[in-house]
């Protein structure tokens, strides 16, 4: 989907994103951001989107995002960043063990 259309969609979905943000904050996840939630949805739920969705389907995807899915996304992003910086302690430990 083109960037301009995604920007418009994001503005339409902002109330649902804000609601999910506040839900995660109430659960004690103080470092969550709306941007991270948006990126999580783009990279996990909407990664292989081939069809047009209705607005209520987009909202449902946002509101049904679980904290487990979100934390999994953050963990994988963290691993990707470490790897891109060449700072992969886990890989070094595995090499030592093998």
Secondary structure, DSSP 8 states (H G I E B T S, - for coil): --HHHHHHHHHHHHHHHHHHHHHHHHTT-TT--HHHHHHHIIIIISTT--S---HHHHHHHHHT--HHHHHHHHHHHHHHHHHHTT--HHHHHHHHH-
